[in-house]
Amino acid sequence: MHAISQQRAEKIARNINAMDTSYQHIDNRRSWRFWNGLDKKLRSILSTLSPEDKNVIAKMCEEKEGKYFGLKN
Protein backbone atom coordinates (compact mmCIF):
# COMPACT_ATOMS: atom_id res chain seq x y z
CA MET A 1 0.00 0.00 0.00
CA HIS A 2 1.23 3.49 -0.84
CA ALA A 3 2.22 5.50 2.23
CA ILE A 4 0.64 8.88 2.77
CA SER A 5 2.83 11.97 2.49
CA GLN A 6 4.35 13.56 5.57
CA GLN A 7 2.29 16.69 4.88
CA ARG A 8 -0.96 14.70 4.78
CA ALA A 9 -0.02 12.83 7.98
CA GLU A 10 0.71 16.14 9.73
CA LYS A 11 -2.63 17.60 8.61
CA ILE A 12 -4.55 14.56 9.91
CA ALA A 13 -2.63 14.63 13.22
CA ARG A 14 -3.26 18.38 13.57
CA ASN A 15 -7.01 17.81 13.16
CA ILE A 16 -6.95 14.90 15.61
CA ASN A 17 -5.08 17.02 18.18
CA ALA A 18 -7.62 19.84 17.76
CA MET A 19 -10.54 17.48 18.39
CA ASP A 20 -12.77 18.20 21.37
CA THR A 21 -13.05 14.65 22.67
CA SER A 22 -15.85 15.69 25.07
CA TYR A 23 -18.05 17.17 22.35
CA GLN A 24 -20.90 14.75 23.13
CA HIS A 25 -21.57 16.81 26.26
CA ILE A 26 -21.86 20.17 24.46
CA ASP A 27 -25.26 21.83 24.73
CA ASN A 28 -24.75 24.09 21.71
CA ARG A 29 -26.22 22.20 18.74
CA ARG A 30 -24.08 23.97 16.15
CA SER A 31 -20.86 23.17 18.02
CA TRP A 32 -21.98 19.59 18.55
CA ARG A 33 -22.67 19.18 14.80
CA PHE A 34 -19.24 20.62 13.94
CA TRP A 35 -17.35 18.24 16.25
CA ASN A 36 -19.53 15.27 15.30
CA GLY A 37 -18.84 15.94 11.62
CA LEU A 38 -15.09 16.23 12.23
CA ASP A 39 -15.13 13.04 14.30
CA LYS A 40 -16.87 11.12 11.50
CA LYS A 41 -14.59 12.56 8.82
CA LEU A 42 -11.42 11.68 10.73
CA ARG A 43 -12.65 8.16 11.48
CA SER A 44 -13.50 7.72 7.80
CA ILE A 45 -10.02 8.85 6.75
CA LEU A 46 -8.34 6.63 9.35
CA SER A 47 -10.33 3.61 8.19
CA THR A 48 -8.70 3.87 4.75
CA LEU A 49 -5.11 4.00 6.02
CA SER A 50 -2.63 1.20 6.48
CA PRO A 51 -1.34 0.32 9.97
CA GLU A 52 2.00 1.87 8.99
CA ASP A 53 0.35 5.17 8.07
CA LYS A 54 -1.63 5.14 11.32
CA ASN A 55 1.62 4.62 13.26
CA VAL A 56 3.15 7.69 11.58
CA ILE A 57 0.11 9.75 12.55
CA ALA A 58 -0.03 8.30 16.08
CA LYS A 59 3.51 9.56 16.79
CA MET A 60 2.30 13.13 16.13
CA CYS A 61 -0.87 12.84 18.23
CA GLU A 62 -1.41 13.98 21.78
CA GLU A 63 -2.07 11.13 24.20
CA LYS A 64 -5.78 11.78 24.92
CA GLU A 65 -6.77 12.46 21.32
CA GLY A 66 -4.71 9.53 20.02
CA LYS A 67 -6.49 7.20 22.42
CA TYR A 68 -9.87 8.64 21.45
CA PHE A 69 -9.26 7.63 17.83
CA GLY A 70 -7.71 4.27 18.76
CA LEU A 71 -4.21 5.24 17.63
CA LYS A 72 -2.63 4.87 21.07
CA ASN A 73 -3.06 2.30 23.82
PDB file with one MODEL, atoms N, CA, C and O in Angstrom:
MODEL        1
ATOM      1  N   MET A   1       0.832  -1.185   0.000  1.00  0.00           N
ATOM      2  CA  MET A   1       0.000   0.000   0.000  1.00  0.00           C
ATOM      3  C   MET A   1       0.874   1.246   0.000  1.00  0.00           C
ATOM      4  O   MET A   1       1.908   1.280   0.667  1.00  0.00           O
ATOM      5  N   HIS A   2       0.473   2.252  -0.731  1.00  0.00           N
ATOM      6  CA  HIS A   2       1.231   3.488  -0.836  1.00  0.00           C
ATOM      7  C   HIS A   2       1.098   4.291   0.450  1.00  0.00           C
ATOM      8  O   HIS A   2      -0.009   4.519   0.938  1.00  0.00           O
ATOM      9  N   ALA A   3       2.226   4.716   0.992  1.00  0.00           N
ATOM     10  CA  ALA A   3       2.222   5.496   2.225  1.00  0.00           C
ATOM     11  C   ALA A   3       1.756   6.924   1.949  1.00  0.00           C
ATOM     12  O   ALA A   3       2.013   7.481   0.882  1.00  0.00           O
ATOM     13  N   ILE A   4       1.074   7.500   2.921  1.00  0.00           N
ATOM     14  CA  ILE A   4       0.639   8.885   2.772  1.00  0.00           C
ATOM     15  C   ILE A   4       1.841   9.812   2.926  1.00  0.00           C
ATOM     16  O   ILE A   4       2.849   9.434   3.523  1.00  0.00           O
ATOM     17  N   SER A   5       1.735  11.015   2.393  1.00  0.00           N
ATOM     18  CA  SER A   5       2.829  11.974   2.490  1.00  0.00           C
ATOM     19  C   SER A   5       2.950  12.485   3.918  1.00  0.00           C
ATOM     20  O   SER A   5       1.999  12.428   4.698  1.00  0.00           O
ATOM     21  N   GLN A   6       4.116  12.977   4.240  1.00  0.00           N
ATOM     22  CA  GLN A   6       4.353  13.557   5.566  1.00  0.00           C
ATOM     23  C   GLN A   6       3.395  14.733   5.798  1.00  0.00           C
ATOM     24  O   GLN A   6       2.864  14.900   6.896  1.00  0.00           O
ATOM     25  N   GLN A   7       3.183  15.534   4.771  1.00  0.00           N
ATOM     26  CA  GLN A   7       2.294  16.690   4.878  1.00  0.00           C
ATOM     27  C   GLN A   7       0.866  16.256   5.206  1.00  0.00           C
ATOM     28  O   GLN A   7       0.207  16.856   6.055  1.00  0.00           O
ATOM     29  N   ARG A   8       0.394  15.213   4.531  1.00  0.00           N
ATOM     30  CA  ARG A   8      -0.958  14.699   4.780  1.00  0.00           C
ATOM     31  C   ARG A   8      -1.060  14.135   6.201  1.00  0.00           C
ATOM     32  O   ARG A   8      -2.047  14.373   6.898  1.00  0.00           O
ATOM     33  N   ALA A   9      -0.038  13.389   6.626  1.00  0.00           N
ATOM     34  CA  ALA A   9      -0.021  12.829   7.982  1.00  0.00           C
ATOM     35  C   ALA A   9      -0.061  13.945   9.023  1.00  0.00           C
ATOM     36  O   ALA A   9      -0.766  13.834  10.027  1.00  0.00           O
ATOM     37  N   GLU A  10       0.686  15.011   8.789  1.00  0.00           N
ATOM     38  CA  GLU A  10       0.707  16.137   9.726  1.00  0.00           C
ATOM     39  C   GLU A  10      -0.655  16.829   9.782  1.00  0.00           C
ATOM     40  O   GLU A  10      -1.098  17.239  10.855  1.00  0.00           O
ATOM     41  N   LYS A  11      -1.313  16.960   8.644  1.00  0.00           N
ATOM     42  CA  LYS A  11      -2.633  17.596   8.611  1.00  0.00           C
ATOM     43  C   LYS A  11      -3.652  16.764   9.388  1.00  0.00           C
ATOM     44  O   LYS A  11      -4.446  17.308  10.156  1.00  0.00           O
ATOM     45  N   ILE A  12      -3.629  15.452   9.188  1.00  0.00           N
ATOM     46  CA  ILE A  12      -4.549  14.562   9.913  1.00  0.00           C
ATOM     47  C   ILE A  12      -4.278  14.639  11.409  1.00  0.00           C
ATOM     48  O   ILE A  12      -5.209  14.754  12.206  1.00  0.00           O
ATOM     49  N   ALA A  13      -2.996  14.574  11.795  1.00  0.00           N
ATOM     50  CA  ALA A  13      -2.632  14.634  13.216  1.00  0.00           C
ATOM     51  C   ALA A  13      -3.043  15.972  13.826  1.00  0.00           C
ATOM     52  O   ALA A  13      -3.507  16.015  14.965  1.00  0.00           O
ATOM     53  N   ARG A  14      -2.879  17.052  13.085  1.00  0.00           N
ATOM     54  CA  ARG A  14      -3.262  18.377  13.575  1.00  0.00           C
ATOM     55  C   ARG A  14      -4.770  18.420  13.850  1.00  0.00           C
ATOM     56  O   ARG A  14      -5.200  18.969  14.864  1.00  0.00           O
ATOM     57  N   ASN A  15      -5.564  17.849  12.956  1.00  0.00           N
ATOM     58  CA  ASN A  15      -7.012  17.806  13.159  1.00  0.00           C
ATOM     59  C   ASN A  15      -7.392  16.910  14.332  1.00  0.00           C
ATOM     60  O   ASN A  15      -8.302  17.229  15.096  1.00  0.00           O
ATOM     61  N   ILE A  16      -6.694  15.794  14.470  1.00  0.00           N
ATOM     62  CA  ILE A  16      -6.953  14.904  15.611  1.00  0.00           C
ATOM     63  C   ILE A  16      -6.630  15.627  16.915  1.00  0.00           C
ATOM     64  O   ILE A  16      -7.401  15.561  17.872  1.00  0.00           O
ATOM     65  N   ASN A  17      -5.490  16.318  16.953  1.00  0.00           N
ATOM     66  CA  ASN A  17      -5.082  17.019  18.176  1.00  0.00           C
ATOM     67  C   ASN A  17      -6.011  18.177  18.520  1.00  0.00           C
ATOM     68  O   ASN A  17      -6.112  18.562  19.685  1.00  0.00           O
ATOM     69  N   ALA A  18      -6.687  18.735  17.524  1.00  0.00           N
ATOM     70  CA  ALA A  18      -7.618  19.842  17.758  1.00  0.00           C
ATOM     71  C   ALA A  18      -9.000  19.353  18.199  1.00  0.00           C
ATOM     72  O   ALA A  18      -9.842  20.150  18.612  1.00  0.00           O
ATOM     73  N   MET A  19      -9.224  18.062  18.111  1.00  0.00           N
ATOM     74  CA  MET A  19     -10.538  17.477  18.389  1.00  0.00           C
ATOM     75  C   MET A  19     -10.946  17.675  19.840  1.00  0.00           C
ATOM     76  O   MET A  19     -10.165  17.433  20.760  1.00  0.00           O
ATOM     77  N   ASP A  20     -12.191  18.123  20.030  1.00  0.00           N
ATOM     78  CA  ASP A  20     -12.774  18.201  21.370  1.00  0.00           C
ATOM     79  C   ASP A  20     -13.369  16.827  21.662  1.00  0.00           C
ATOM     80  O   ASP A  20     -14.465  16.503  21.204  1.00  0.00           O
ATOM     81  N   THR A  21     -12.637  16.026  22.426  1.00  0.00           N
ATOM     82  CA  THR A  21     -13.053  14.645  22.669  1.00  0.00           C
ATOM     83  C   THR A  21     -14.243  14.548  23.625  1.00  0.00           C
ATOM     84  O   THR A  21     -14.760  13.455  23.853  1.00  0.00           O
ATOM     85  N   SER A  22     -14.680  15.673  24.183  1.00  0.00           N
ATOM     86  CA  SER A  22     -15.848  15.692  25.066  1.00  0.00           C
ATOM     87  C   SER A  22     -17.045  16.350  24.395  1.00  0.00           C
ATOM     88  O   SER A  22     -17.987  16.771  25.066  1.00  0.00           O
ATOM     89  N   TYR A  23     -17.006  16.436  23.072  1.00  0.00           N
ATOM     90  CA  TYR A  23     -18.047  17.170  22.346  1.00  0.00           C
ATOM     91  C   TYR A  23     -19.452  16.609  22.574  1.00  0.00           C
ATOM     92  O   TYR A  23     -20.430  17.339  22.419  1.00  0.00           O
ATOM     93  N   GLN A  24     -19.572  15.347  22.933  1.00  0.00           N
ATOM     94  CA  GLN A  24     -20.900  14.755  23.130  1.00  0.00           C
ATOM     95  C   GLN A  24     -21.670  15.461  24.247  1.00  0.00           C
ATOM     96  O   GLN A  24     -22.896  15.381  24.310  1.00  0.00           O
ATOM     97  N   HIS A  25     -20.951  16.144  25.116  1.00  0.00           N
ATOM     98  CA  HIS A  25     -21.573  16.810  26.261  1.00  0.00           C
ATOM     99  C   HIS A  25     -21.874  18.285  26.002  1.00  0.00           C
ATOM    100  O   HIS A  25     -22.343  18.984  26.901  1.00  0.00           O
ATOM    101  N   ILE A  26     -21.615  18.763  24.802  1.00  0.00           N
ATOM    102  CA  ILE A  26     -21.856  20.165  24.459  1.00  0.00           C
ATOM    103  C   ILE A  26     -23.354  20.401  24.263  1.00  0.00           C
ATOM    104  O   ILE A  26     -24.033  19.628  23.588  1.00  0.00           O
ATOM    105  N   ASP A  27     -23.852  21.473  24.859  1.00  0.00           N
ATOM    106  CA  ASP A  27     -25.263  21.827  24.726  1.00  0.00           C
ATOM    107  C   ASP A  27     -25.550  22.574  23.430  1.00  0.00           C
ATOM    108  O   ASP A  27     -26.655  22.490  22.894  1.00  0.00           O
ATOM    109  N   ASN A  28     -24.566  23.301  22.929  1.00  0.00           N
ATOM    110  CA  ASN A  28     -24.752  24.087  21.710  1.00  0.00           C
ATOM    111  C   ASN A  28     -24.832  23.156  20.509  1.00  0.00           C
ATOM    112  O   ASN A  28     -23.863  22.471  20.179  1.00  0.00           O
ATOM    113  N   ARG A  29     -25.977  23.133  19.865  1.00  0.00           N
ATOM    114  CA  ARG A  29     -26.220  22.199  18.743  1.00  0.00           C
ATOM    115  C   ARG A  29     -25.260  22.420  17.580  1.00  0.00           C
ATOM    116  O   ARG A  29     -24.771  21.459  16.987  1.00  0.00           O
ATOM    117  N   ARG A  30     -24.990  23.669  17.255  1.00  0.00           N
ATOM    118  CA  ARG A  30     -24.084  23.974  16.150  1.00  0.00           C
ATOM    119  C   ARG A  30     -22.671  23.447  16.432  1.00  0.00           C
ATOM    120  O   ARG A  30     -22.040  22.845  15.563  1.00  0.00           O
ATOM    121  N   SER A  31     -22.188  23.678  17.646  1.00  0.00           N
ATOM    122  CA  SER A  31     -20.861  23.168  18.023  1.00  0.00           C
ATOM    123  C   SER A  31     -20.843  21.649  18.001  1.00  0.00           C
ATOM    124  O   SER A  31     -19.897  21.033  17.511  1.00  0.00           O
ATOM    125  N   TRP A  32     -21.903  21.051  18.540  1.00  0.00           N
ATOM    126  CA  TRP A  32     -21.981  19.590  18.546  1.00  0.00           C
ATOM    127  C   TRP A  32     -21.909  19.041  17.124  1.00  0.00           C
ATOM    128  O   TRP A  32     -21.168  18.093  16.861  1.00  0.00           O
ATOM    129  N   ARG A  33     -22.675  19.633  16.203  1.00  0.00           N
ATOM    130  CA  ARG A  33     -22.666  19.179  14.803  1.00  0.00           C
ATOM    131  C   ARG A  33     -21.285  19.314  14.179  1.00  0.00           C
ATOM    132  O   ARG A  33     -20.850  18.435  13.435  1.00  0.00           O
ATOM    133  N   PHE A  34     -20.587  20.419  14.481  1.00  0.00           N
ATOM    134  CA  PHE A  34     -19.245  20.620  13.943  1.00  0.00           C
ATOM    135  C   PHE A  34     -18.315  19.497  14.400  1.00  0.00           C
ATOM    136  O   PHE A  34     -17.660  18.854  13.580  1.00  0.00           O
ATOM    137  N   TRP A  35     -18.260  19.265  15.714  1.00  0.00           N
ATOM    138  CA  TRP A  35     -17.347  18.242  16.253  1.00  0.00           C
ATOM    139  C   TRP A  35     -17.753  16.842  15.807  1.00  0.00           C
ATOM    140  O   TRP A  35     -16.893  16.010  15.516  1.00  0.00           O
ATOM    141  N   ASN A  36     -19.055  16.578  15.751  1.00  0.00           N
ATOM    142  CA  ASN A  36     -19.528  15.273  15.303  1.00  0.00           C
ATOM    143  C   ASN A  36     -19.117  15.035  13.846  1.00  0.00           C
ATOM    144  O   ASN A  36     -18.693  13.936  13.486  1.00  0.00           O
ATOM    145  N   GLY A  37     -19.243  16.059  13.021  1.00  0.00           N
ATOM    146  CA  GLY A  37     -18.836  15.941  11.623  1.00  0.00           C
ATOM    147  C   GLY A  37     -17.342  15.695  11.483  1.00  0.00           C
ATOM    148  O   GLY A  37     -16.914  14.866  10.680  1.00  0.00           O
ATOM    149  N   LEU A  38     -16.546  16.425  12.275  1.00  0.00           N
ATOM    150  CA  LEU A  38     -15.094  16.232  12.230  1.00  0.00           C
ATOM    151  C   LEU A  38     -14.728  14.833  12.713  1.00  0.00           C
ATOM    152  O   LEU A  38     -13.873  14.175  12.121  1.00  0.00           O
ATOM    153  N   ASP A  39     -15.364  14.382  13.772  1.00  0.00           N
ATOM    154  CA  ASP A  39     -15.130  13.037  14.302  1.00  0.00           C
ATOM    155  C   ASP A  39     -15.376  11.988  13.208  1.00  0.00           C
ATOM    156  O   ASP A  39     -14.539  11.119  12.969  1.00  0.00           O
ATOM    157  N   LYS A  40     -16.532  12.085  12.555  1.00  0.00           N
ATOM    158  CA  LYS A  40     -16.868  11.118  11.502  1.00  0.00           C
ATOM    159  C   LYS A  40     -15.892  11.187  10.337  1.00  0.00           C
ATOM    160  O   LYS A  40     -15.486  10.154   9.804  1.00  0.00           O
ATOM    161  N   LYS A  41     -15.514  12.391   9.941  1.00  0.00           N
ATOM    162  CA  LYS A  41     -14.588  12.559   8.815  1.00  0.00           C
ATOM    163  C   LYS A  41     -13.222  11.952   9.144  1.00  0.00           C
ATOM    164  O   LYS A  41     -12.637  11.247   8.322  1.00  0.00           O
ATOM    165  N   LEU A  42     -12.726  12.227  10.336  1.00  0.00           N
ATOM    166  CA  LEU A  42     -11.417  11.682  10.727  1.00  0.00           C
ATOM    167  C   LEU A  42     -11.467  10.156  10.818  1.00  0.00           C
ATOM    168  O   LEU A  42     -10.543   9.476  10.372  1.00  0.00           O
ATOM    169  N   ARG A  43     -12.532   9.623  11.389  1.00  0.00           N
ATOM    170  CA  ARG A  43     -12.652   8.157  11.480  1.00  0.00           C
ATOM    171  C   ARG A  43     -12.730   7.527  10.091  1.00  0.00           C
ATOM    172  O   ARG A  43     -12.182   6.451   9.858  1.00  0.00           O
ATOM    173  N   SER A  44     -13.408   8.199   9.182  1.00  0.00           N
ATOM    174  CA  SER A  44     -13.501   7.719   7.804  1.00  0.00           C
ATOM    175  C   SER A  44     -12.127   7.703   7.144  1.00  0.00           C
ATOM    176  O   SER A  44     -11.756   6.729   6.489  1.00  0.00           O
ATOM    177  N   ILE A  45     -11.381   8.776   7.319  1.00  0.00           N
ATOM    178  CA  ILE A  45     -10.024   8.850   6.754  1.00  0.00           C
ATOM    179  C   ILE A  45      -9.150   7.752   7.356  1.00  0.00           C
ATOM    180  O   ILE A  45      -8.460   7.033   6.633  1.00  0.00           O
ATOM    181  N   LEU A  46      -9.181   7.629   8.676  1.00  0.00           N
ATOM    182  CA  LEU A  46      -8.340   6.633   9.347  1.00  0.00           C
ATOM    183  C   LEU A  46      -8.670   5.213   8.901  1.00  0.00           C
ATOM    184  O   LEU A  46      -7.786   4.359   8.845  1.00  0.00           O
ATOM    185  N   SER A  47      -9.923   4.959   8.587  1.00  0.00           N
ATOM    186  CA  SER A  47     -10.334   3.609   8.186  1.00  0.00           C
ATOM    187  C   SER A  47      -9.730   3.203   6.839  1.00  0.00           C
ATOM    188  O   SER A  47      -9.687   2.017   6.513  1.00  0.00           O
ATOM    189  N   THR A  48      -9.271   4.167   6.066  1.00  0.00           N
ATOM    190  CA  THR A  48      -8.695   3.866   4.750  1.00  0.00           C
ATOM    191  C   THR A  48      -7.176   3.712   4.789  1.00  0.00           C
ATOM    192  O   THR A  48      -6.564   3.338   3.789  1.00  0.00           O
ATOM    193  N   LEU A  49      -6.570   3.997   5.937  1.00  0.00           N
ATOM    194  CA  LEU A  49      -5.106   4.003   6.021  1.00  0.00           C
ATOM    195  C   LEU A  49      -4.545   2.659   6.474  1.00  0.00           C
ATOM    196  O   LEU A  49      -5.202   1.882   7.168  1.00  0.00           O
ATOM    197  N   SER A  50      -3.332   2.422   6.064  1.00  0.00           N
ATOM    198  CA  SER A  50      -2.625   1.203   6.481  1.00  0.00           C
ATOM    199  C   SER A  50      -2.168   1.356   7.930  1.00  0.00           C
ATOM    200  O   SER A  50      -2.086   2.474   8.441  1.00  0.00           O
ATOM    201  N   PRO A  51      -1.869   0.239   8.592  1.00  0.00           N
ATOM    202  CA  PRO A  51      -1.339   0.323   9.966  1.00  0.00           C
ATOM    203  C   PRO A  51      -0.059   1.164  10.036  1.00  0.00           C
ATOM    204  O   PRO A  51       0.168   1.867  11.020  1.00  0.00           O
ATOM    205  N   GLU A  52       0.759   1.092   9.012  1.00  0.00           N
ATOM    206  CA  GLU A  52       2.003   1.874   8.990  1.00  0.00           C
ATOM    207  C   GLU A  52       1.699   3.367   8.970  1.00  0.00           C
ATOM    208  O   GLU A  52       2.322   4.147   9.690  1.00  0.00           O
ATOM    209  N   ASP A  53       0.729   3.758   8.135  1.00  0.00           N
ATOM    210  CA  ASP A  53       0.350   5.171   8.072  1.00  0.00           C
ATOM    211  C   ASP A  53      -0.235   5.633   9.404  1.00  0.00           C
ATOM    212  O   ASP A  53       0.047   6.741   9.860  1.00  0.00           O
ATOM    213  N   LYS A  54      -1.042   4.788  10.019  1.00  0.00           N
ATOM    214  CA  LYS A  54      -1.627   5.137  11.320  1.00  0.00           C
ATOM    215  C   LYS A  54      -0.543   5.313  12.371  1.00  0.00           C
ATOM    216  O   LYS A  54      -0.656   6.185  13.232  1.00  0.00           O
ATOM    217  N   ASN A  55       0.509   4.494  12.315  1.00  0.00           N
ATOM    218  CA  ASN A  55       1.621   4.623  13.259  1.00  0.00           C
ATOM    219  C   ASN A  55       2.340   5.956  13.095  1.00  0.00           C
ATOM    220  O   ASN A  55       2.733   6.582  14.079  1.00  0.00           O
ATOM    221  N   VAL A  56       2.510   6.389  11.845  1.00  0.00           N
ATOM    222  CA  VAL A  56       3.150   7.686  11.581  1.00  0.00           C
ATOM    223  C   VAL A  56       2.315   8.798  12.213  1.00  0.00           C
ATOM    224  O   VAL A  56       2.849   9.689  12.874  1.00  0.00           O
ATOM    225  N   ILE A  57       1.011   8.736  12.005  1.00  0.00           N
ATOM    226  CA  ILE A  57       0.111   9.750  12.552  1.00  0.00           C
ATOM    227  C   ILE A  57       0.082   9.679  14.077  1.00  0.00           C
ATOM    228  O   ILE A  57       0.097  10.713  14.745  1.00  0.00           O
ATOM    229  N   ALA A  58       0.042   8.482  14.625  1.00  0.00           N
ATOM    230  CA  ALA A  58      -0.030   8.304  16.079  1.00  0.00           C
ATOM    231  C   ALA A  58       1.144   8.973  16.788  1.00  0.00           C
ATOM    232  O   ALA A  58       0.979   9.511  17.883  1.00  0.00           O
ATOM    233  N   LYS A  59       2.321   8.947  16.177  1.00  0.00           N
ATOM    234  CA  LYS A  59       3.507   9.564  16.789  1.00  0.00           C
ATOM    235  C   LYS A  59       3.359  11.079  16.913  1.00  0.00           C
ATOM    236  O   LYS A  59       4.027  11.699  17.740  1.00  0.00           O
ATOM    237  N   MET A  60       2.499  11.673  16.105  1.00  0.00           N
ATOM    238  CA  MET A  60       2.295  13.127  16.127  1.00  0.00           C
ATOM    239  C   MET A  60       1.101  13.535  16.981  1.00  0.00           C
ATOM    240  O   MET A  60       0.858  14.724  17.186  1.00  0.00           O
ATOM    241  N   CYS A  61       0.357  12.551  17.479  1.00  0.00           N
ATOM    242  CA  CYS A  61      -0.868  12.843  18.226  1.00  0.00           C
ATOM    243  C   CYS A  61      -0.603  13.004  19.712  1.00  0.00           C
ATOM    244  O   CYS A  61       0.286  12.372  20.283  1.00  0.00           O
ATOM    245  N   GLU A  62      -1.401  13.866  20.316  1.00  0.00           N
ATOM    246  CA  GLU A  62      -1.406  13.983  21.775  1.00  0.00           C
ATOM    247  C   GLU A  62      -2.002  12.695  22.339  1.00  0.00           C
ATOM    248  O   GLU A  62      -2.754  11.998  21.658  1.00  0.00           O
ATOM    249  N   GLU A  63      -1.662  12.389  23.582  1.00  0.00           N
ATOM    250  CA  GLU A  63      -2.074  11.132  24.199  1.00  0.00           C
ATOM    251  C   GLU A  63      -3.597  10.940  24.208  1.00  0.00           C
ATOM    252  O   GLU A  63      -4.101   9.928  23.722  1.00  0.00           O
ATOM    253  N   LYS A  64      -4.322  11.913  24.761  1.00  0.00           N
ATOM    254  CA  LYS A  64      -5.777  11.779  24.918  1.00  0.00           C
ATOM    255  C   LYS A  64      -6.483  11.631  23.574  1.00  0.00           C
ATOM    256  O   LYS A  64      -7.333  10.757  23.403  1.00  0.00           O
ATOM    257  N   GLU A  65      -6.123  12.492  22.622  1.00  0.00           N
ATOM    258  CA  GLU A  65      -6.771  12.459  21.316  1.00  0.00           C
ATOM    259  C   GLU A  65      -6.393  11.195  20.540  1.00  0.00           C
ATOM    260  O   GLU A  65      -7.225  10.621  19.838  1.00  0.00           O
ATOM    261  N   GLY A  66      -5.146  10.769  20.670  1.00  0.00           N
ATOM    262  CA  GLY A  66      -4.706   9.531  20.019  1.00  0.00           C
ATOM    263  C   GLY A  66      -5.476   8.325  20.530  1.00  0.00           C
ATOM    264  O   GLY A  66      -5.856   7.445  19.757  1.00  0.00           O
ATOM    265  N   LYS A  67      -5.703   8.290  21.829  1.00  0.00           N
ATOM    266  CA  LYS A  67      -6.489   7.197  22.420  1.00  0.00           C
ATOM    267  C   LYS A  67      -7.933   7.254  21.954  1.00  0.00           C
ATOM    268  O   LYS A  67      -8.540   6.221  21.672  1.00  0.00           O
ATOM    269  N   TYR A  68      -8.483   8.455  21.873  1.00  0.00           N
ATOM    270  CA  TYR A  68      -9.875   8.640  21.451  1.00  0.00           C
ATOM    271  C   TYR A  68     -10.104   8.016  20.068  1.00  0.00           C
ATOM    272  O   TYR A  68     -11.145   7.407  19.822  1.00  0.00           O
ATOM    273  N   PHE A  69      -9.130   8.172  19.173  1.00  0.00           N
ATOM    274  CA  PHE A  69      -9.258   7.631  17.826  1.00  0.00           C
ATOM    275  C   PHE A  69      -8.622   6.244  17.673  1.00  0.00           C
ATOM    276  O   PHE A  69      -8.484   5.746  16.556  1.00  0.00           O
ATOM    277  N   GLY A  70      -8.236   5.627  18.785  1.00  0.00           N
ATOM    278  CA  GLY A  70      -7.714   4.270  18.755  1.00  0.00           C
ATOM    279  C   GLY A  70      -6.315   4.159  18.176  1.00  0.00           C
ATOM    280  O   GLY A  70      -5.913   3.083  17.733  1.00  0.00           O
ATOM    281  N   LEU A  71      -5.564   5.259  18.173  1.00  0.00           N
ATOM    282  CA  LEU A  71      -4.208   5.237  17.626  1.00  0.00           C
ATOM    283  C   LEU A  71      -3.163   4.949  18.694  1.00  0.00           C
ATOM    284  O   LEU A  71      -2.028   4.586  18.383  1.00  0.00           O
ATOM    285  N   LYS A  72      -3.550   5.113  19.951  1.00  0.00           N
ATOM    286  CA  LYS A  72      -2.629   4.869  21.072  1.00  0.00           C
ATOM    287  C   LYS A  72      -3.322   3.971  22.091  1.00  0.00           C
ATOM    288  O   LYS A  72      -4.545   3.980  22.228  1.00  0.00           O
ATOM    289  N   ASN A  73      -2.520   3.211  22.789  1.00  0.00           N
ATOM    290  CA  ASN A  73      -3.060   2.302  23.818  1.00  0.00           C
ATOM    291  C   ASN A  73      -3.265   3.038  25.132  1.00  0.00           C
ATOM    292  O   ASN A  73      -3.711   2.441  26.111  1.00  0.00           O
TER     293      ASN A  73
ENDMDL
END
